[in-house]
Amino acid sequence: MGKCGGRASAIDRIGPEADRMPLSTTVRYGKMGLIGEFSYPPNLAFTCGGKLVISTDRGLEIGEHVLLTCTGCQQQIPREQMQAYAQASSGDETYRFRNGRILREATDADLAEFRHIQSTTPQKLELASNLAAEYGLDMKIVDCEQILGGERIILFFMSEQRVDFRQLVRRLASEFQTRIEMRQVGARDEARLLADFETCGRECCCKNFLKTLKPITMSMAKLQKTTLDLAKVSGRCGRLKCCLRYEHETYDTLNKKLPRNNSWIRTAAGIGKVFDRQIITQLVRIRTEDDRIVVVPVEEILEMNLPAPPPRPLADDKGNGSGSRRERREPPPRSARRLLRSLVPKNDEPTEDDGPVEEVREETPIVEDVSPATESQPSGPPENPPVSDKTGKSADNQQQQRHGRRGRRSRRRGRRNRPGRGPGGSPGGGVGGGSV
């Protein structure tokens, strides 16, 4: 018993508007689940949702009446709505208008003959596969369909390239004594013919109701933030699941309302940079200029796509927070360190382990040179004491200080002129030196 009122004649359904409304209804038929509009005579009565014998361009077939499509029924889906559905689903390939006519309601004999035809399908498939291998054809026979009247047998096959199957068709036509039709299908059509249930627990959409299988891209899965594991987002056909397209339009509309990642927006909490978005909840997470993380709904965004603010100066950085920059003092280059060492006396020169030289000593310690000549001198004040200035520094030290600033060469010259040594390093005769 169907939802349209059970078994009734077309005259009872349409009433007084029979002259203006076409007597038609929708029938699903064939292995591929084709659907189309079929006309029927006014005196024909059939069960809503029952089996019908129909006449199509392929011959006599068994079809199934689609509920809520009877003409004149109170719950009937209008023909205009069916046309809009067909246009939105790629036209005549989905819903075929004026596809044929309904001959009668299927009897028990018709259904028994149809079951007998279906039982011979495995033998036909095996024979076709063996002949294809015998002729060396690179093809896979997927399924076989034989219509009720026996006018033709339709073989569905898969192949990566074009196949010349003319010899195979002639051989099969002589074996089955009927017309052979070869139809190439893809991976999704194979799942429509052979698959049963999906991982969600429901019957495969392509087998249940989908008529037009549109392409699915990986960007749809990324937009919906599903797992990117192909084993989890692929269906029985090995391709991406068709259900990824169902909500793609909604996700795309909501995505356009949100700001892009890494863009700057203005909110009540201040200016911040977007680093995360939630499409369904319409929330964005931003990082403000003072390193605070704030969650803001899209309704509270005051301005989007702002230019990036200028970087903060280094003087504002405290050097102890995350992201702050600490100004470091770099050591002087090696050439400058060599120059600094040349300005320092040798006995006070710093080593490399002491680190970079920051300043140069201006005072040089007094160097006392004790020679054999001075050791043999009698005790007492020297005859010619060295001249001293007001600060108490001797002339020798002042001269060594001047030579030390000029470089190592000048400092060596200063050593030769020390008191107590003459020219050539012999005792006596030096500047400010004494005599025996």
C-alpha positions in Angstrom: 0.0 0.0 0.0 1.6 3.3 -1.1 1.4 6.7 0.4 -0.6 8.1 -2.5 -3.8 6.4 -1.4 -3.0 2.8 -2.4 -4.5 1.4 -5.6 -6.6 3.7 -7.7 -7.2 4.6 -11.3 -5.9 7.7 -13.0 -9.4 9.1 -13.5 -10.1 9.0 -9.7 -6.8 10.9 -9.1 -7.1 13.8 -11.6 -10.8 14.6 -11.3 -12.3 17.3 -13.6 -8.9 18.6 -14.8 -8.1 15.6 -16.9 -8.1 17.5 -20.2 -5.5 20.0 -19.0 -3.1 17.8 -17.0 -0.9 15.1 -18.6 -1.4 11.6 -17.3 2.2 10.8 -16.2 4.2 9.6 -13.3 7.8 8.9 -12.4 9.4 5.5 -12.7 12.9 4.3 -11.7 14.4 1.5 -13.9 17.6 -0.2 -15.0 20.8 -1.2 -13.2 22.0 2.4 -13.1 18.8 3.6 -11.4 17.6 5.8 -14.2 14.6 7.9 -13.5 12.1 9.4 -15.9 8.6 10.5 -16.6 6.2 7.9 -18.2 2.7 8.4 -19.5 -0.1 6.0 -19.0 -3.7 5.6 -20.2 -6.6 7.0 -18.2 -8.1 3.6 -17.4 -4.9 2.1 -16.0 -4.8 1.4 -12.3 -1.6 0.5 -10.5 -0.2 0.4 -6.9 1.8 3.4 -5.8 5.4 2.3 -5.3 4.8 -1.0 -7.1 6.5 -2.8 -10.0 5.5 -1.8 -13.5 6.1 -3.0 -17.0 7.4 -0.1 -19.1 8.4 0.5 -22.6 11.6 2.5 -23.2 14.0 3.1 -26.0 15.9 0.0 -25.0 12.8 -2.3 -25.0 10.5 -3.9 -22.3 11.8 -3.4 -18.8 10.7 -3.8 -15.2 10.5 -0.4 -13.4 9.5 0.8 -9.9 7.0 3.5 -9.4 8.3 6.5 -7.4 6.0 7.6 -4.6 4.3 11.1 -4.5 4.4 11.5 -8.3 0.9 10.3 -9.2 -1.1 12.9 -11.2 -3.9 14.4 -9.1 -2.7 13.0 -5.8 -3.0 15.4 -2.8 0.6 14.9 -1.9 1.9 15.0 -5.4 5.2 16.7 -6.2 4.5 19.3 -8.9 5.9 18.8 -12.3 7.6 22.2 -12.1 9.4 21.1 -9.0 10.7 18.0 -10.8 11.9 20.2 -13.7 13.8 22.5 -11.3 15.4 19.4 -9.6 16.4 18.1 -13.0 18.0 21.4 -14.1 19.9 21.7 -10.8 21.2 18.1 -11.2 22.6 18.5 -14.8 19.5 18.3 -16.9 18.1 15.4 -18.9 20.7 12.9 -17.7 19.1 13.0 -14.3 15.4 13.2 -15.0 14.2 12.3 -18.5 10.9 13.8 -19.5 8.5 11.9 -21.8 10.8 8.9 -21.5 8.2 6.2 -22.4 4.9 4.8 -21.4 3.6 2.4 -18.8 2.0 -0.8 -20.3 0.7 -2.5 -17.2 1.4 -3.4 -13.6 3.9 -6.2 -13.4 2.3 -9.6 -12.8 3.8 -12.6 -11.0 4.8 -14.1 -14.3 6.7 -10.9 -15.3 8.5 -10.9 -11.9 9.4 -14.6 -12.2 10.9 -14.1 -15.7 12.8 -11.1 -14.5 14.3 -13.1 -11.6 15.3 -15.9 -14.0 17.1 -13.4 -16.2 19.0 -12.0 -13.1 20.1 -15.5 -12.1 22.0 -16.0 -15.4 24.0 -12.8 -14.9 27.1 -14.5 -13.3 27.4 -16.9 -16.3 27.3 -14.1 -18.8 29.9 -12.1 -16.8 32.3 -15.1 -16.6 32.0 -15.8 -20.4 32.5 -12.2 -21.3 35.6 -11.9 -19.0 37.1 -15.1 -20.5 36.6 -13.9 -24.1 38.1 -10.5 -23.3 41.2 -12.2 -21.9 41.4 -14.5 -24.9 41.4 -11.5 -27.3 44.0 -9.7 -25.1 41.8 -6.7 -24.3 42.9 -4.5 -21.4 39.4 -4.2 -19.8 37.5 -5.3 -16.8 33.9 -6.5 -17.1 32.1 -5.0 -14.2 28.4 -6.0 -14.5 25.8 -7.3 -16.9 22.2 -6.1 -17.5 19.6 -7.9 -19.6 16.2 -6.3 -20.0 12.9 -8.1 -19.7 12.1 -8.4 -23.4 15.5 -9.9 -24.2 16.2 -7.4 -27.0 19.7 -6.6 -25.7 22.3 -7.3 -23.1 24.3 -4.4 -21.7 27.9 -5.1 -20.5 29.5 -2.4 -18.3 33.3 -2.4 -18.3 36.3 -0.3 -17.0 39.4 0.5 -18.9 42.1 3.2 -18.7 42.3 3.6 -22.5 40.2 3.1 -25.6 39.6 -0.6 -26.4 38.7 -2.1 -29.8 36.1 -4.7 -28.7 34.4 -5.3 -32.1 35.6 -8.9 -32.2 34.3 -9.5 -28.6 30.9 -8.1 -29.5 30.5 -10.3 -32.5 31.5 -13.4 -30.5 29.1 -12.5 -27.7 26.2 -11.8 -30.1 26.7 -15.3 -31.6 26.7 -16.9 -28.2 23.7 -15.2 -26.7 21.7 -14.6 -29.9 20.8 -11.1 -29.1 22.1 -7.5 -29.4 25.2 -6.7 -27.3 25.9 -3.2 -26.0 29.2 -2.2 -24.4 29.2 0.8 -22.0 32.4 2.1 -20.4 32.1 3.3 -16.8 34.4 4.9 -14.2 35.2 4.0 -10.6 32.2 5.8 -9.2 29.8 4.1 -11.6 31.3 0.8 -10.5 30.5 1.5 -6.9 26.9 2.4 -8.0 26.6 -1.0 -9.6 28.3 -3.2 -7.0 28.6 -1.4 -3.7 26.1 -1.8 -0.9 26.8 0.0 2.4 29.3 2.8 3.3 31.3 3.3 6.4 28.6 5.6 7.8 26.2 2.5 8.0 23.9 3.8 5.2 23.5 2.5 1.7 25.9 4.2 -0.8 24.5 7.5 -1.9 25.4 6.8 -5.6 23.4 3.6 -5.4 20.5 5.0 -3.4 19.6 8.4 -4.9 22.5 10.2 -6.5 22.2 10.4 -10.3 24.9 12.9 -11.2 28.3 12.2 -9.6 30.1 15.6 -9.6 33.8 15.8 -9.0 35.1 16.1 -5.4 38.3 17.9 -4.6 40.6 17.8 -1.6 40.1 21.5 -0.9 36.5 20.6 0.2 37.9 18.4 2.9 40.4 21.0 4.0 37.7 23.7 4.2 35.5 21.4 6.4 38.6 20.6 8.5 38.1 16.9 8.1 40.9 14.4 8.4 43.3 14.5 5.4 43.9 10.8 5.6 42.7 9.4 2.2 41.8 6.1 3.7 39.2 7.8 5.9 37.7 10.3 3.4 37.5 7.8 0.5 34.4 5.8 -0.3 33.9 2.3 -1.7 35.0 3.5 -5.1 38.4 4.6 -3.8 37.7 8.3 -4.5 36.7 11.1 -2.2 33.3 10.6 -0.6 30.4 12.3 -2.4 29.0 13.6 1.0 31.9 16.1 1.1 30.0 18.1 -1.5 26.7 18.2 0.5 27.8 20.9 2.9 30.4 22.5 0.7 28.1 25.4 -0.4 27.2 26.2 3.3 30.9 26.1 4.3 31.9 28.2 1.4 29.3 30.9 2.3 30.3 31.0 6.0 34.0 31.0 5.1 33.5 34.2 3.0 32.2 36.0 6.2 35.4 35.4 8.1 38.7 37.3 7.8 41.7 35.4 6.3 44.4 34.0 8.4 47.4 36.2 9.2 45.3 39.3 8.5 44.8 42.2 10.9 41.4 43.2 12.2 40.1 45.8 14.6 37.9 44.8 17.6 36.7 46.2 20.9 39.8 44.6 22.4 42.1 46.4 20.0 44.0 45.5 16.8 45.0 41.9 16.5 46.3 39.3 14.0 44.1 36.4 13.1 45.8 33.0 13.6 42.8 30.6 13.9 39.2 30.5 12.6 36.1 28.4 13.3 33.8 28.3 10.3 30.7 26.7 11.9 30.8 28.7 15.1 31.9 31.9 13.3 34.7 32.6 15.8 38.2 33.9 15.2 41.2 33.9 17.5 43.5 36.9 17.4 46.8 37.9 19.0 46.8 41.6 20.0 49.8 43.9 19.9 50.4 43.3 23.6 50.6 39.5 23.0 47.1 38.8 24.4 45.0 36.0 22.8 41.4 36.9 22.4 38.4 35.0 20.9 36.1 37.2 19.0 32.8 36.4 17.2 32.5 37.7 13.7 29.7 40.1 14.7 32.0 42.0 16.9 34.7 42.7 14.3 34.8 46.4 13.6 37.1 46.4 10.7 38.9 43.8 8.6 42.0 43.6 6.3 43.9 46.4 8.1 47.5 47.1 7.1 50.1 45.6 9.4 51.2 48.0 12.2 54.8 49.2 12.2 57.2 47.1 14.4 57.8 48.5 17.9 61.2 50.2 18.5 63.9 48.3 20.5 63.8 50.9 23.3 60.3 49.8 24.2 61.4 46.2 24.7 62.0 45.2 28.3 64.2 42.2 27.4 62.4 39.9 29.8 59.1 39.0 28.1 58.3 36.6 25.3 59.1 38.0 21.9 61.2 40.9 23.3 64.6 41.8 21.9 67.6 42.4 24.1 70.2 44.7 22.9 73.6 43.0 23.0 77.0 44.6 23.0 79.2 43.0 20.4 82.9 42.8 20.8 85.1 45.0 18.7 86.6 43.4 15.5 90.0 41.7 15.6 91.8 44.5 13.9 90.6 47.0 16.6 91.7 44.6 19.4 95.2 44.4 17.9 95.4 48.2 17.8 94.2 48.4 21.5 96.8 45.9 22.5 99.6 47.9 20.8 98.7 50.9 23.0 99.1 48.8 26.3 102.5 47.9 27.7 103.6 44.4 27.2 103.6 43.4 30.9 99.9 44.6 31.2 98.7 43.2 27.9 95.4 41.2 28.3 95.1 37.8 26.9 92.4 36.5 24.7 90.7 34.7 27.6 90.2 38.0 29.3 87.6 39.1 26.7 87.5 42.2 24.6 89.5 45.3 25.8 87.2 48.1 26.8 89.7 50.8 27.7 93.4 51.6 27.5 95.4 52.4 30.6 97.1 55.8 30.4 99.5 55.1 33.3 102.4 52.7 32.8 104.0 51.2 35.8 107.6 52.1 36.5 110.1 49.6 35.2 113.2 49.2 37.3 116.2 47.9 35.5 118.9 46.6 37.8 122.2 46.1 36.1 125.6 44.9 37.4 126.9 48.4 37.1 124.2 49.8 39.4 124.7 46.9 41.9 128.4 47.8 42.4 127.7 51.4 43.1 128.3 52.6 46.6 125.3 53.5 48.8 124.3 57.0 48.8 122.5 59.4 46.5 123.4 59.3 42.9 125.5 62.0 41.3 123.0 62.7 38.6 119.4 61.9 39.9 116.7 61.5 37.3 114.6 64.5 36.6 111.1 64.4 38.0 108.0 66.5 37.2 105.4 67.8 39.5 103.5 64.5 39.5 106.5 62.6 40.6 107.0 60.7 37.4 110.5 60.3 36.0 111.4 61.4 32.5 112.1 57.7 31.6 108.6 56.7 32.3 107.2 59.6 30.4 109.4 58.7 27.4 108.3 55.0 27.6 104.7 56.1 27.7 105.1 58.1 24.6 106.9 55.3 22.8 104.3 52.8 23.9 101.5 54.8 22.2 103.4 54.8 18.9 103.6 51.0 18.7 105.8 48.1 19.4 108.6 49.4 17.3 108.8 52.7 19.2 108.6 50.7 22.5 111.6 48.7 21.5 113.5 51.9 20.9 112.5 53.0 24.4 114.0 49.9 25.9 117.4 50.6 24.4 117.3 54.1 26.0 116.7 52.9 29.5 118.8 54.3 32.3 122.0 52.5 33.1 122.6 51.3 29.5 124.5 53.0 26.7 124.1 52.7 23.0 124.2 49.1 21.8 123.1 47.8 25.3 126.4 48.5 27.1 126.2 49.8 30.7 126.3 53.5 31.3 125.7 56.5 29.1 121.9 56.2 28.9 119.5 59.0 29.2 119.4 60.0 32.8 121.9 57.3 33.7 124.6 57.6 36.2 128.4 57.1 35.9 130.7 55.2 38.1 
